Amino acid sequence: MDSDLRLELYRKMILIRRFEEKTNQMYQKGKITGFCHLYIGEEAVGVGAISAIRETDYVVTGYRDHGQAIAKGVDPKRVMAELFGKEAGVSKGKGGSMHMFDKEKRFMGGDAIVGGDLPLAVGIGFAIKYQKIDDIVLCFFGDGAANEGAFHESFNLASLWNLPVLFFCENNKYGMGTSIERASSIEDLAKRAACYNIEWQIIDGMDVVEVYEATRKTAGRVRSQKRPEMIEAKTYRFKGHSVADPEVYRTKEEVEQWKVRDPIDRLRNKLKGEGILTDEKIKQIDDEVESVCGEAIEFADKSPFPPASAVCEHVYAGKF
């Protein structure tokens, strides 16, 4: 892979990692409230997959969505403002952590309902087919969503109707606090796609280059053949399910074992070994990312909250 591209993948992962760390800090300070799910540890999946599709392609995802929104090109300032509940946020301060949405970037949401984005991806895929355009839908979902009825219904319709949807499972081993061993009769969830005549593969979700290459090739087939496919990335979150998670369901030793495979460290060491990344360049990227995150916090903090009247805007209302 081109060295410039790998450097960009590294920069994006660092940006998301630092952004999420700052998000955690802001939550502890009370600037962010409600549910908040961090993407720390899973950066290679969002960055690798989204970097491999076109800007015009659609992305839908679940509630662990900050990092994926940034990977799709959504302004970090507007993401942080949304986390703060401010009017300048991507969802005008009404969605918060789990409901990032940017139509211009074709990031069609975080969805707080487990598996709720799967039928949305099918709907967007149908619209693409109906309009005869050359886009695809990249649909992220977690291992917990694979046990929802929406998973099976969506896969069945996407296959029946030959829709350009790339289903992408982020298998981080835990649905909230329930391990996949206790929740699923099979650990390789991608095998379920075969039941619906959908091609599938399993990849290392802690290797951003592998994620990129697998997504690039698969997206190309989905686009040209107008058929759905599935990728399952084996990954791991280094933090709890949410910032309020006491993490009593897994051991510190398990977490540390996975941190050895940190996708940022792996790519950094690889690029340093090849002479592409120097200590000076690492510091430069760190400083740039720190500045972006600092500006995002300042922007969010200074932005106004939406007025009380906004509660009646952008909603469906009936007569009573």
ChimeraX attribute file (.defattr): number of C-alpha atoms within 10 A of each C-alpha:
attribute: neighborCount
match mode: 1-to-1
recipient: residues
	/A:1	8
	/A:2	6
	/A:3	12
	/A:4	10
	/A:5	12
	/A:6	19
	/A:7	18
	/A:8	13
	/A:9	23
	/A:10	27
	/A:11	20
	/A:12	24
	/A:13	28
	/A:14	19
	/A:15	24
	/A:16	28
	/A:17	21
	/A:18	18
	/A:19	28
	/A:20	20
	/A:21	16
	/A:22	18
	/A:23	25
	/A:24	19
	/A:25	13
	/A:26	17
	/A:27	19
	/A:28	12
	/A:29	10
	/A:30	11
	/A:31	16
	/A:32	21
	/A:33	15
	/A:34	12
	/A:35	15
	/A:36	21
	/A:37	21
	/A:38	26
	/A:39	26
	/A:40	21
	/A:41	24
	/A:42	30
	/A:43	30
	/A:44	30
	/A:45	32
	/A:46	28
	/A:47	27
	/A:48	28
	/A:49	26
	/A:50	25
	/A:51	23
	/A:52	18
	/A:53	23
	/A:54	13
	/A:55	15
	/A:56	14
	/A:57	18
	/A:58	25
	/A:59	28
	/A:60	27
	/A:61	30
	/A:62	24
	/A:63	24
	/A:64	24
	/A:65	28
	/A:66	28
	/A:67	26
	/A:68	28
	/A:69	30
	/A:70	23
	/A:71	24
	/A:72	23
	/A:73	16
	/A:74	22
	/A:75	18
	/A:76	26
	/A:77	22
	/A:78	25
	/A:79	31
	/A:80	32
	/A:81	30
	/A:82	29
	/A:83	32
	/A:84	28
	/A:85	27
	/A:86	27
	/A:87	20
	/A:88	21
	/A:89	28
	/A:90	27
	/A:91	22
	/A:92	19
	/A:93	25
	/A:94	20
	/A:95	20
	/A:96	25
	/A:97	28
	/A:98	23
	/A:99	24
	/A:100	32
	/A:101	25
	/A:102	20
	/A:103	11
	/A:104	10
	/A:105	17
	/A:106	19
	/A:107	26
	/A:108	23
	/A:109	25
	/A:110	26
	/A:111	23
	/A:112	18
	/A:113	11
	/A:114	21
	/A:115	25
	/A:116	21
	/A:117	27
	/A:118	28
	/A:119	19
	/A:120	19
	/A:121	28
	/A:122	27
	/A:123	18
	/A:124	21
	/A:125	26
	/A:126	20
	/A:127	13
	/A:128	20
	/A:129	18
	/A:130	10
	/A:131	9
	/A:132	9
	/A:133	10
	/A:134	13
	/A:135	23
	/A:136	29
	/A:137	30
	/A:138	24
	/A:139	23
	/A:140	28
	/A:141	25
	/A:142	23
	/A:143	28
	/A:144	22
	/A:145	22
	/A:146	22
	/A:147	16
	/A:148	14
	/A:149	11
	/A:150	17
	/A:151	21
	/A:152	18
	/A:153	14
	/A:154	21
	/A:155	26
	/A:156	18
	/A:157	17
	/A:158	27
	/A:159	20
	/A:160	13
	/A:161	15
	/A:162	18
	/A:163	29
	/A:164	30
	/A:165	32
	/A:166	28
	/A:167	28
	/A:168	24
	/A:169	25
	/A:170	22
	/A:171	26
	/A:172	21
	/A:173	20
	/A:174	21
	/A:175	19
	/A:176	15
	/A:177	15
	/A:178	13
	/A:179	17
	/A:180	19
	/A:181	11
	/A:182	11
	/A:183	16
	/A:184	14
	/A:185	9
	/A:186	12
	/A:187	15
	/A:188	16
	/A:189	22
	/A:190	24
	/A:191	18
	/A:192	18
	/A:193	22
	/A:194	13
	/A:195	11
	/A:196	18
	/A:197	15
	/A:198	20
	/A:199	17
	/A:200	20
	/A:201	17
	/A:202	17
	/A:203	15
	/A:204	16
	/A:205	28
	/A:206	26
	/A:207	23
	/A:208	27
	/A:209	23
	/A:210	18
	/A:211	26
	/A:212	25
	/A:213	16
	/A:214	20
	/A:215	25
	/A:216	18
	/A:217	12
	/A:218	22
	/A:219	27
	/A:220	15
	/A:221	16
	/A:222	21
	/A:223	19
	/A:224	13
	/A:225	12
	/A:226	20
	/A:227	22
	/A:228	32
	/A:229	26
	/A:230	27
	/A:231	24
	/A:232	25
	/A:233	28
	/A:234	20
	/A:235	25
	/A:236	23
	/A:237	19
	/A:238	18
	/A:239	16
	/A:240	20
	/A:241	19
	/A:242	16
	/A:243	17
	/A:244	12
	/A:245	13
	/A:246	12
	/A:247	15
	/A:248	9
	/A:249	12
	/A:250	14
	/A:251	9
	/A:252	9
	/A:253	9
	/A:254	10
	/A:255	14
	/A:256	12
	/A:257	10
	/A:258	16
	/A:259	16
	/A:260	10
	/A:261	15
	/A:262	21
	/A:263	24
	/A:264	23
	/A:265	14
	/A:266	15
	/A:267	22
	/A:268	19
	/A:269	13
	/A:270	13
	/A:271	17
	/A:272	13
	/A:273	11
	/A:274	11
	/A:275	9
	/A:276	14
	/A:277	18
	/A:278	14
	/A:279	9
	/A:280	9
	/A:281	12
	/A:282	15
	/A:283	11
	/A:284	12
	/A:285	18
	/A:286	16
	/A:287	12
	/A:288	14
	/A:289	20
	/A:290	17
	/A:291	12
	/A:292	17
	/A:293	23
	/A:294	15
	/A:295	15
	/A:296	20
	/A:297	25
	/A:298	13
	/A:299	18
	/A:300	26
	/A:301	16
	/A:302	10
	/A:303	16
	/A:304	15
	/A:305	19
	/A:306	16
	/A:307	9
	/A:308	7
	/A:309	7
	/A:310	13
	/A:311	10
	/A:312	9
	/A:313	8
	/A:314	7
	/A:315	7
	/A:316	6
	/A:317	8
	/A:318	4
	/A:319	3
	/A:320	3
